[in-house]
Amino acid sequence: MAGNARPLIEICVEGIDGLLAAQAAGADRVELCASLVEGGITPSFGTVRAALESATIPFHVIVRPRGGDFLYSEAEYRSMLADVAALRDLGVAGVVVGCLNADGTIDEARMGALVKAAGPLAVTCHRAFDMTSDPAEALEALIRCKVGRVLTSGQRDTAVEGVGLLAELVRQAGSRIIILGCGALAPENIAEVLKKTGLMEMHFAALKDVPSAMAYRNPQVGMGGTDLDREYRTTVTDAALVAATIAAART
């Protein structure tokens, strides 16, 4: 990273409370999602409108119709185009999308169309990139599609493990596209990753589980899956951890 430039810090959050916590803790930008347990899916438009009313920092909205892979049906793709157009009309700062072909390449036709639908909005390709078969070629494909940045952990579970590829991607990208590094970044490792990669933007989710305030609990019913305790805990953005990680990146 050149000179004494401070890395831009983006926080991945679930819902309006997460956005408020992240911006209070010093985030530069937020990625707004629903259902982070699935890796993030499109939040409701009520949530987006509430964010527009409350945000003092830019936020980008993930457009992902479901969890799982990034090989979408035609109906799913059409819903993504509609979501991007609606978010453009609402006036958010950016959208976060990703479409792959079955062979692990970037679906350039769909990505190009999504970029076009976004108009003036910033467009990020999310970690669909980390599921591509050839990251160097995938990066070139995203550049051809006029995508502005790509979120990646270097095709590993953590940025520490993916640090070599992250550094290569930063060099390959040059000034043509922004590499937004992610992957279990925390106070104890973010400075090391920054030093070894030259990243100018970094992304993480600083989360903690908090117990439900419900006094009455029905042990016989679960709303999804078999983890009944999941009904009585919430995963929230930890403002103190956000602040500590930002401080570690900027010391």
KANOR-V675298 format. One record per residue. N is the residue number from 1. RES is the residue in three letters. PHI is phi in radians with two decimals (* if undefined). PSI is psi in whole degrees, 0 to 359 (NA if undefined). OMEGA is omega in degrees with one decimal (none if undefined). Layout:
N;RES;PHI;PSI;OMEGA, N;RES;PHI;PSI;OMEGA
This chain:
1;MET;*;131;-171.6, 2;ALA;-1.27;142;173.7, 3;GLY;0.93;219;179.5, 4;ASN;-1.88;28;-178.3, 5;ALA;-1.06;140;178.7, 6;ARG;-1.58;134;178.1, 7;PRO;-1.17;140;173.0, 8;LEU;-1.28;133;-176.5, 9;ILE;-1.96;121;175.1, 10;GLU;-1.92;134;179.8, 11;ILE;-1.93;130;175.8, 12;CYS;-1.49;122;-175.1, 13;VAL;-2.27;160;174.5, 14;GLU;-1.94;108;172.7, 15;GLY;1.43;179;-173.7, 16;ILE;-1.17;322;179.4, 17;ASP;-1.11;322;177.1, 18;GLY;-1.10;317;178.0, 19;LEU;-1.05;314;-178.7, 20;LEU;-1.10;320;179.2, 21;ALA;-1.16;317;-177.9, 22;ALA;-1.14;315;-178.2, 23;GLN;-1.21;327;177.2, 24;ALA;-1.15;331;-177.6, 25;ALA;-1.53;358;174.0, 26;GLY;1.85;13;177.4, 27;ALA;-1.10;149;175.2, 28;ASP;-1.53;331;-176.9, 29;ARG;-2.74;158;179.6, 30;VAL;-2.19;144;164.2, 31;GLU;-1.77;117;-174.9, 32;LEU;-1.66;124;-175.4, 33;CYS;-2.34;169;160.5, 34;ALA;-2.03;159;170.2, 35;SER;0.88;64;177.4, 36;LEU;-1.13;341;176.4, 37;VAL;-1.07;336;175.3, 38;GLU;-1.73;9;-177.5, 39;GLY;1.57;4;178.1, 40;GLY;1.75;125;171.6, 41;ILE;-2.30;173;-174.7, 42;THR;-1.05;127;176.1, 43;PRO;-1.30;165;177.8, 44;SER;-1.19;157;178.8, 45;PHE;-1.29;338;170.0, 46;GLY;-1.11;319;176.6, 47;THR;-1.11;317;-179.9, 48;VAL;-1.09;316;179.5, 49;ARG;-1.12;320;176.8, 50;ALA;-1.10;322;178.1, 51;ALA;-1.14;319;178.5, 52;LEU;-1.08;326;179.6, 53;GLU;-1.30;332;-170.7, 54;SER;-1.91;341;-172.2, 55;ALA;-1.29;137;171.4, 56;THR;-1.93;0;175.9, 57;ILE;-2.23;159;178.9, 58;PRO;-1.16;150;171.7, 59;PHE;-2.40;144;176.6, 60;HIS;-1.88;142;-174.5, 61;VAL;-1.89;128;176.8, 62;ILE;-1.25;137;174.7, 63;VAL;-2.05;94;-177.3, 64;ARG;-2.51;111;-170.0, 65;PRO;-1.27;344;-177.8, 66;ARG;-2.84;169;170.7, 67;GLY;-1.36;183;178.8, 68;GLY;1.62;210;-174.1, 69;ASP;-1.35;184;-175.7, 70;PHE;-2.04;25;176.7, 71;LEU;-1.80;100;-167.9, 72;TYR;-1.75;148;172.6, 73;SER;-1.22;167;177.9, 74;GLU;-1.08;321;179.3, 75;ALA;-1.13;318;178.2, 76;GLU;-1.11;316;179.6, 77;TYR;-1.07;318;179.2, 78;ARG;-1.11;324;177.4, 79;SER;-1.18;326;177.2, 80;MET;-1.16;316;177.0, 81;LEU;-1.03;317;-179.8, 82;ALA;-1.14;319;178.1, 83;ASP;-1.11;316;179.5, 84;VAL;-1.06;315;179.3, 85;ALA;-1.08;318;179.6, 86;ALA;-1.14;319;178.8, 87;LEU;-1.17;323;174.4, 88;ARG;-1.04;315;-178.9, 89;ASP;-1.18;328;177.6, 90;LEU;-1.24;332;176.7, 91;GLY;1.67;29;175.0, 92;VAL;-1.23;167;-177.2, 93;ALA;-1.37;331;-176.2, 94;GLY;-2.96;169;176.9, 95;VAL;-2.25;157;-176.3, 96;VAL;-2.21;117;-172.2, 97;VAL;-2.42;169;175.1, 98;GLY;-3.03;127;178.5, 99;CYS;-2.32;133;178.9, 100;LEU;-2.06;157;165.4, 101;ASN;-1.51;165;-176.6, 102;ALA;-1.10;336;-178.6, 103;ASP;-1.52;7;177.2, 104;GLY;1.49;15;173.9, 105;THR;-1.73;162;175.0, 106;ILE;-1.19;134;174.2, 107;ASP;-1.40;92;-172.6, 108;GLU;-1.18;325;-179.7, 109;ALA;-1.09;313;-178.8, 110;ARG;-1.25;319;179.3, 111;MET;-1.11;319;178.0, 112;GLY;-1.09;320;179.3, 113;ALA;-1.18;323;177.5, 114;LEU;-1.16;320;176.3, 115;VAL;-1.08;316;178.7, 116;LYS;-1.08;317;179.0, 117;ALA;-1.11;329;-179.2, 118;ALA;-1.24;338;179.3, 119;GLY;1.03;241;-175.8, 120;PRO;-1.39;355;-176.6, 121;LEU;-1.23;149;170.0, 122;ALA;-1.16;140;179.7, 123;VAL;-2.16;125;176.1, 124;THR;-1.98;137;167.3, 125;CYS;-1.56;125;-177.9, 126;HIS;-1.38;198;-171.3, 127;ARG;-1.32;10;161.8, 128;ALA;-0.89;327;178.0, 129;PHE;-0.96;323;-177.7, 130;ASP;-1.25;352;177.3, 131;MET;-1.80;11;179.3, 132;THR;-1.47;154;-175.7, 133;SER;-1.40;335;-178.8, 134;ASP;-2.42;95;-172.9, 135;PRO;-1.10;325;179.7, 136;ALA;-1.12;315;178.5, 137;GLU;-1.21;323;177.9, 138;ALA;-1.06;321;178.1, 139;LEU;-1.12;318;177.7, 140;GLU;-1.11;323;178.3, 141;ALA;-1.10;317;179.2, 142;LEU;-1.15;324;175.8, 143;ILE;-1.11;317;177.2, 144;ARG;-1.06;327;179.5, 145;CYS;-1.40;357;179.6, 146;LYS;1.18;30;171.7, 147;VAL;-1.26;141;-173.9, 148;GLY;-1.50;331;-179.9, 149;ARG;-2.71;162;177.5, 150;VAL;-2.32;131;178.2, 151;LEU;-1.58;124;-176.6, 152;THR;-2.69;147;172.8, 153;SER;-1.80;16;-176.6, 154;GLY;1.30;30;178.1, 155;GLN;1.03;31;173.3, 156;ARG;-2.30;170;-180.0, 157;ASP;-1.13;328;-178.5, 158;THR;-2.27;156;176.6, 159;ALA;-1.14;328;177.9, 160;VAL;-1.06;316;178.0, 161;GLU;-1.24;328;-176.1, 162;GLY;-1.67;14;-171.1, 163;VAL;-1.06;325;-179.5, 164;GLY;-1.12;311;179.1, 165;LEU;-1.17;322;177.1, 166;LEU;-1.00;315;178.9, 167;ALA;-1.11;319;178.0, 168;GLU;-1.10;319;-179.3, 169;LEU;-1.15;321;176.8, 170;VAL;-1.05;317;179.1, 171;ARG;-1.16;316;-179.4, 172;GLN;-1.11;320;-176.4, 173;ALA;-1.16;321;-174.7, 174;GLY;0.96;231;178.2, 175;SER;-1.75;11;-174.0, 176;ARG;-1.47;332;-179.1, 177;ILE;-2.74;150;-178.9, 178;ILE;-1.61;133;172.2, 179;ILE;-1.64;119;179.7, 180;LEU;-1.81;102;-173.2, 181;GLY;-1.41;142;-179.4, 182;CYS;-2.62;179;174.2, 183;GLY;2.10;81;176.6, 184;ALA;0.98;38;175.7, 185;LEU;-1.23;139;-173.8, 186;ALA;-2.68;170;-177.3, 187;PRO;-0.95;327;-175.0, 188;GLU;-1.43;350;-177.4, 189;ASN;-2.31;349;-171.4, 190;ILE;-1.15;323;179.9, 191;ALA;-1.16;321;178.2, 192;GLU;-1.11;315;178.9, 193;VAL;-1.09;317;178.8, 194;LEU;-1.03;314;-178.2, 195;LYS;-1.12;321;-174.3, 196;LYS;-1.45;344;-173.7, 197;THR;-1.96;331;-173.4, 198;GLY;1.33;19;178.3, 199;LEU;-1.06;143;174.9, 200;MET;-1.82;346;177.6, 201;GLU;-2.38;140;-177.9, 202;MET;-2.37;149;-169.9, 203;HIS;-2.37;134;174.4, 204;PHE;-2.74;163;174.5, 205;ALA;-2.02;117;-179.8, 206;ALA;-1.75;95;-169.0, 207;LEU;-2.00;153;170.9, 208;LYS;-2.54;152;175.8, 209;ASP;-1.60;136;175.1, 210;VAL;-2.17;144;-178.6, 211;PRO;-1.26;151;175.9, 212;SER;-1.15;150;175.2, 213;ALA;-1.54;4;179.6, 214;MET;-1.12;127;175.6, 215;ALA;-1.45;320;177.3, 216;TYR;-1.62;132;-179.9, 217;ARG;-2.38;129;178.0, 218;ASN;-1.66;109;-176.8, 219;PRO;-1.32;356;-175.2, 220;GLN;-1.63;352;-172.6, 221;VAL;-2.28;132;171.1, 222;GLY;-2.13;139;-176.0, 223;MET;-1.45;348;-179.7, 224;GLY;-2.96;112;179.4, 225;GLY;1.43;196;-173.7, 226;THR;-1.87;356;-178.4, 227;ASP;-1.45;86;-175.6, 228;LEU;-1.10;331;179.9, 229;ASP;-1.14;337;-179.7, 230;ARG;-1.09;334;178.4, 231;GLU;-1.18;343;-172.4, 232;TYR;-2.17;33;168.2, 233;ARG;-2.61;153;-178.7, 234;THR;-2.21;140;175.8, 235;THR;-1.68;123;-174.2, 236;VAL;-2.24;161;174.8, 237;THR;-1.30;128;-178.6, 238;ASP;-1.60;102;-175.3, 239;ALA;-1.05;323;-179.6, 240;ALA;-1.14;321;178.4, 241;LEU;-1.22;323;174.3, 242;VAL;-1.00;309;-177.6, 243;ALA;-1.08;319;-179.4, 244;ALA;-1.16;321;-179.2, 245;THR;-1.24;320;176.0, 246;ILE;-1.07;316;-179.8, 247;ALA;-1.06;319;179.8, 248;ALA;-1.15;328;179.3, 249;ALA;-1.30;340;-170.9, 250;ARG;-2.02;13;177.6, 251;THR;-1.60;NA;none
